[in-house]
Amino acid sequence: MNSSNYNPDVLNCIANLSNDEVFTPPELANKMLDLLPQELFRSPTTTFLDPFTKSGVFLREIVKRLDRGLADQIPDRQQRIDHILHRQVFGIACTELTSLLARRSVYCSKTANGKYSVSKFDTPEGNILYRNISHTWVNGKCKYCGASQAVYDRGSEAEQYAYMFIHTDNPKKFFPSMQFDVIVGNPPYQLSDGGAQASAKPLYHLFVEQAMRLNPRYVSMIIPARWYSGGKGLDDYRDTMLNDSRLRVLVDYFDANDCFPGIDISGGVCYFLWDKNNKGLCKVISIRKEQKDEMTRKLLEEGADSFIRFNLAIPILRKVKINGENNSFAQIVSSRKPFGLDTKPQLSKQESPKHVFIYAYPENGYIKAENISINKKWVSDHKVFISYAYGERGDFPYFVIGKPFYGAPKTCCTETYLVIGPFTSQIKCENCMSYMKTKFFRFLVLLKKNTQHATSKVYSFVPLQDFSHPWTDEMLYKKYGLNDEEIAFIESMIRPME
């Protein structure tokens, strides 16, 4: 390569500081802008807002498209740039630092009224706003974002991460005379909520909901994909999104590294196009490494309560449902803390008539029977144990769940495990485990399992079987009439479990 011709884009070189605020590569920003009707960039009246700009990449790429699209209507380049920057492109920065970055990307100057700004404004911020506002604390939490007062109650001189766009009941106040056609960007993902083990509260859905309140024609954002299955504060958001027929395109990356190299976001990421005036089915584009497939469908498959992210899984799931089995494997999976015991009970190394053997992590032991607060009958039953959490990264195939193991009478477990059963004999436990180890079983779990945690809900697509005999994949493929292509897809996704 001739070094004199090498002209790298500086916005490709910015390092992410955390998984909370992730910078968007220019190539990805343009893929999202490609989803919009391109005539928007040929109109001098279209207005755009990035309400959580960081590097300014979305605004910059929008300006470049408008500059090309309006060349015939506004031939003078300076007049065209002035028109675009003053009347069409707007932003709200996440932090003081990102406000300077964004203005540098869009105006070529960290101050919009500075000497080197490509279009002169009356104020240093131009149309890219930033205010270092404070959280509104109620009972130790911010009433707008749920941030922990213990973590984020700082002096005014420190960055408080009280993002302007969502810390108000009236988002229109920032640009009161504007009605935006397009709201686009990459919002902050989470903030610490003061819980244990760096517990964090998702934020991204709050930005999506606030954007909708501005009633734009289009919304396009890239966000973590964990909302597909709901969870921590996301259940209502999931239900709203999956039942909204204005969500017309959803691009799903199972591995976030395919979007953001070096960034580990559990469950992957997605970006979408919401079109206010155009209801219909959604084009779902699934991307795994070099594999890409598209399917136009409802976001909620018939009878499902969560999003099926793999298009090739839809015909498989339909065949399972057509079989008419009403009972789900989830019915025999316990809730968390099946015996009411957390991860650190008081253990003994000595067995005695008053003690019960307990499976715990990282070390097993014995516990007093009187400390078991719920499901005491299960102690004397035959059962199967399975780990509550099991995480994997990288490309497929996956195990999906941990290896199940037999729980004899006079055993229990901490919340590290869930209980399957109980059963009337050890042989039925073994037959159940043979089913759980099949690729078919674990593939259906995968369709619901978007994080490392596996509550009983992730087993709801799995039909309950007769455990008077063991099961194999060949038996299940035949029972549900899967064809060679469907079998090959399952085999490519799931690793054998001995």
N, C-alpha and C positions, 0 to 999 in steps of 0.2 A: 504493500500500500504506500502510495506517495503521501508522506506526512504533510506536505503543503496543501493537499486536497482534503485532509481529514478535518471535518467540522462537526464535532459531536454536539448533540443537544444536551445542554447542561441539566435539563430537567430529567434526563435519563440517569444522571449521576448522583442525584440527591439521595443520601442514605436515610432510611426510616429510623426514627428514634425509638419506636415501640410498635406493638401490635394495636395500639389504641387509635393512633392517627397514622394512616398509611398513605404515602405519596403515590400518586397515580402516574405510571409511565405514559408518555405522549401517545404511543401506539394504542394503548388501551383506551385512553380518552377519546381517540378518534374512532375506535370501534363503537363506542357508545354513541357518539355523535352521528355515526352512520345509520343508526336506527331511526333517527328523526327524518321526516319528510324533507328532502334536500331543498325544496323550494323556499323553506324558511330562511335559508341563507342567501336568497336572491330578493328578499323583501326588505326595504328600508324601514319598515315599521315593526318587524319582529323584535321582541325583547327577551333577553336571556338573563338568568340569575344563577350564580353559584353561591348558595348561602352558607357555605363552609369551606371556602377556598383555602388552600394551603400553598402549593407552589404556583398557583395561577394557571395551571396547564389547560384546564377546560376553557377558561376565558380567553387565553391566548389562541387556542385552536379555533374557537368560535370567531374571534377577530380575523384570523387568517382566511376562514371560509367566507365571511361576510366581505372581506376586502376583495376577494375574487368574484363573489356573486354580485356585487354592486358596481363593478367596474364600468359597465355600460350606462347605468343610471346616474352615477356620480363620477364622471371621468377624472376630475381633478383628485389626485391621490391624497393630498393633505385634507381637502374638504371631506373626502370619503372617510378617512381615518377619524377626523374630528366628529363626524356624524355618528360613526359606529361607537366610539368610546364614550361620547357624551349622552347618546340617546338609546343605545341598544344593548350595551354590555355592562352588567352590574355584579358586584360581589360583596360578600360579608366574610371577613377573615376569621379563622379559628383562634389565632393568638396574635400578639404584636409582631412576633417574628414572621409568621406566615403572611401578615398584611404587607410587610416590606418585600417579601419574596414575590407575592402575587403582583404588587405594583411594578416591581422590577420586570416581571415577565410580560405584563400587559402594556405598561406605559414606558418601559425601558428606563425607568427611574424609580427609586424607592419613594419619591414624593411626586405626586401628580402635577404639582405646580413648579417643579424644579427645572433647572436649566436644560436637562437632557430629556425631559418628558416629550414623547412624540406628539402629544396633544396637550395644550395648556388648560389647566383647571384653576379655579379660584382658591381651592383648598389643597393641602398636602395629600389628603386621602382620595380625592377625586370621587369615583363611583365604587371604590373598594373600601368599605367601612370596617372599623374595628373600635370597640370600646372595652376596656378592662372592667367589666361589671362584676358584681358579687352574686353569690348564690343567695337564695331566700330560704333560710333555715326554719324548719318546723320539726320539732321533736328529734333533732339530731340529723335530719336528712333534708336535702334541698327539695322543695316542693315541685320543682320543674324537672329535675333530672335524677333525683334520688342519690346524689353524691353524699358521701359521709362528711358531716361537719368536722369530725375528729381529724380527717385527712386533708380537707380542702378549705378550712376556715383559716385563711392566711391574711397577712397584711396587704394593703392595697398596692404595695410595691412589687408583690409576687404575682406570677401568673396563676389565676384561680381556676381556669378551665370552665368558667361559667359561659358556655357558648351563647353568643348573642341571640342567635336565631330561635333557640328553643327556650330561652329564659324570658319569655314574655307571653302574655295572653293575646297580644295583638301584633303578629309578625309584619303586618302591613305598615307599621309605623316607621320602619327603617327607610322605605321609599314610598311615602304616602301617595304620591301622584302616579305611581306605576301600577299597571296590570301586566304581569309577566306572562308571556306565551310559553316559555320553556324554563323549567327549573332542573338543573343538572349538576352532578358532582359526586364526591366521595366523602360521606360524612364521617366524623369520629365514631368509633365502634363501641367503646365502653369506658366506664370510670369505676374506680374502686368504690364499693359500697360499705367498706369498713368491716366486712365479714371475715371469717377465718380463711387462711391459706390464700391470701391475695384475691379474695372473692371480688368479682366485678359485676356491675350492673350494665346490661346492654343499653346503648343510647341511640343506635342508628335508626330504630323504628320511630323514635320521637321526631327526628328530622324529616322522615318521610311523611308522617302525619301532619307536621307543621307545614310542609310544602303543599300538601293537599288543601289546607285551609286557605291558601292564597288563590285557589281556584285557577291554576294555570291550564293551558291546553295540553301540555305534555310534562311528564316527570320522568327523568331517567337517573338512577343512582346505582352505585355499586356498593353492596353491603354483604356482611357474613350471611351464609346460607342456613344458619342454625334455626332461623325462624320457621323453616319448613315444618318442624315438629313442635313448635311452640317452646314452652319452658319459661324460665325466669322473666316474668313480666311480658311475655310475648304471645300468650295464647290468644288474646283478643286481636292483636295485630295480625297473627297468622290467619285467623278466621276471616278477618276483613279482606286481606289480600287474596286469599285463595278463592273467595266468593265474588271478587270484583272482576266482572267481564271486560273492564277497560284495561286490564293488564294484558297487553297484546303480544309482547315478546319477553321471554325470560331466558337468559343465557347463563347456564349453570356450570361452574367449575368445581369438580369434586375435590381437586387438590389446589389450594390457594397459590401454591408455587407456580402454577401455570399462568397466573395473573401477576403475582407479586413475588418474584424470585427471592428466596431467602426468608420469606415471611411465613410463619406457622400459624394458620388460623384454623382451628378445629372445625371440621364440618364443611370446609371450603367456602367459596364466595359466589356471588351471582350479581348480574346487573339486569335491569328490566327497563321496559318502556311502557309507561301508563299513558293512555290516549283518552282524554276526557270525552271526546265526541265520537268515539269509534268502538262500540261494543262488539264482542265476538269471542271466538276461541283464541287460545294463546299459542303462539309458536314457541315451543320449548326446544332450545338448542343445548344438548348435553355435550360437554367437552371433557375428555379424559386423555391427557397426554396428546398423542397424535390422532386420537379417535374423536370424531365428531358426528353426531346424528341429530336429525331434526324431526319433530312430530308436532302437528297442530292438533291440540286437544284441550279438554277442560283441565284446569289445574287440580281440581278435586275429582279423582276417579270415582265412579259410582260405588257407593258403599264405603269409601275411604274417608278418614278424618284428617289425613295429612297428605302432603305432596309426594308423589312418586317421582324421584328425580331422574331415573333411568328410563328413557323412552322404550328401550327394548324389553323392559320388565312389564310393560302394560299388558301385552297379550298373554304373558305367563300368569299374571295375577288374575286376569279375566277367566282363564281356564280353571284356576283354583276355585274361584267364586262360583262358576257355573256348576261345579260338582255338587253344590247344594249342602255343604256341611256347615251347620250353624254354630258349632262349638269351636271356640278359639283356644289355642294353647295358652294364651294369656290368662285364661280362667284358672289355671293350676300353677300360676307363678305368683309368689307372695309379693307383698308390698315391701318397701324398705324396712330395715330393722325387723326381720320376721319374728324374732323372739324378744323385741324391745331392748336389745343390747347395742350400744354404740361400738366404735372401733377399739376402745380401750377399757374393757371391763377388768375388774380385779380377778386375775388368774391365779390358779394354784398349779403346782407341778405334781401334787400328790392326789391320787385317786382315792375316793372314799365313797361309802354308800350315799352320802348326801351331795355328792358332786356329779356333774354331767360333763362329758367331754365336749369341748367347744372348738370349732374351727375358727381361727382368728388370724389376722395378719399383723406382724410378720411371724408370729409364733403361736402354735396351738397350746392348749392346756386344759384345765378343769375349772368349772365355775359352780358355785353353790346353786342348787336347783331352785332355791327360794328367790334368787335374783332374776329368774326368767319371768317376765311380767305378762307376756301374751303368748298365745298359741302353745300353751304348755303340753297339750295333747300330742303335738307333733314330735315332741322329744322321744316318745316311745314308738313312733311310727317309722316305716321305711320311707326314705325321701331322696331327692337329688339336690345337690348344691351346685350353684353356678355363681361366678363372681359378678358383682353388681357393676363394676367398671372394667372395661377392656378397651384400650385405645390402640390404633394403628395409624401409621403415616405412610406416605409414598404411594406407589402404584399398586394395583391389584396383581395377583389375587390376595384376599384377606381371609383371616380366620373368622372375623366378625365378633365372635364371643370367646370367652375363655373355655377351657375344657371342663365339662361337667364331671362331677364325681359323686359316688354313692355315699349317702348318709345313713348309717345303721341306726337302729334303735339306741336310745340313751346318748344321742348327740344333738348338738344345737350349733348355732353360729352367731357371729357378730354381724353388723350391718355391712361388712365387706362382701357378704354373700346374700343371695336370694335362695329361697326354697322352692323347688318344683315338686308338686305332689300335694299331700302324701299318698303313698301307695300301700297296697296290702302285702307286698312281697318284694324281696330283693330282685327277683327275676323281672318283675314289671319295671323296677327302677332301671335295670340294665337295658331293657327293651326301649324305654324312654330315652336313655342316653344314646342308644344306637340311632334313634331318630334325630336327636339334637346334633349329632356329629355329621349328619348327611349334608351335602352341599345344598340340597333343596331347602332344608330347614333354615340354614344360616343365610341363604340368599333372601328368603322372605323376611328374615329379621333385618337384614341390611337395608331393606326398603324403608324401614321406619327408624333406623338407628343412625342419627346424624352427629352424635357426640359419643364420647367414651362411655357415658353412663347408660345403663340398660335397665330401665324400669320394666314393669310388666307390660306397659304399652307397646314396647318395641316388638313384642311377640304376637300382636293382635292379628296380623295377616296370616299367621301360621295356623293351619287347621289342626285340630286335635285328632289323634289317631287311636286305634285299638292297640294297646300295649300288651296283648297276650302273646305277641311274637315280635321279633326284632324287625328293623326296617333298613333298607338300602336305597341308594339313589335310583338304581334301576327299577325297583318296585314303585317308587314315587313318580318317576318320569312316566312310567306306563300307566299308573293310576290316573294321572291328570292329563294324559294325552299330549305330552310335550313333543314337539318336532325336533329335528336335528339342530336347526339354527338356535332354538330356544335352549336346548341342552348345552350347546357349545357356549352360549353366552353365560349361563350359570357356571360352567366349568372354568371359564376365563376369569370369573369374578371371585370364586371361592377356592381357598386352599384345602387340600385333603386334611382331615383330622383323624389320626389313628386312634 
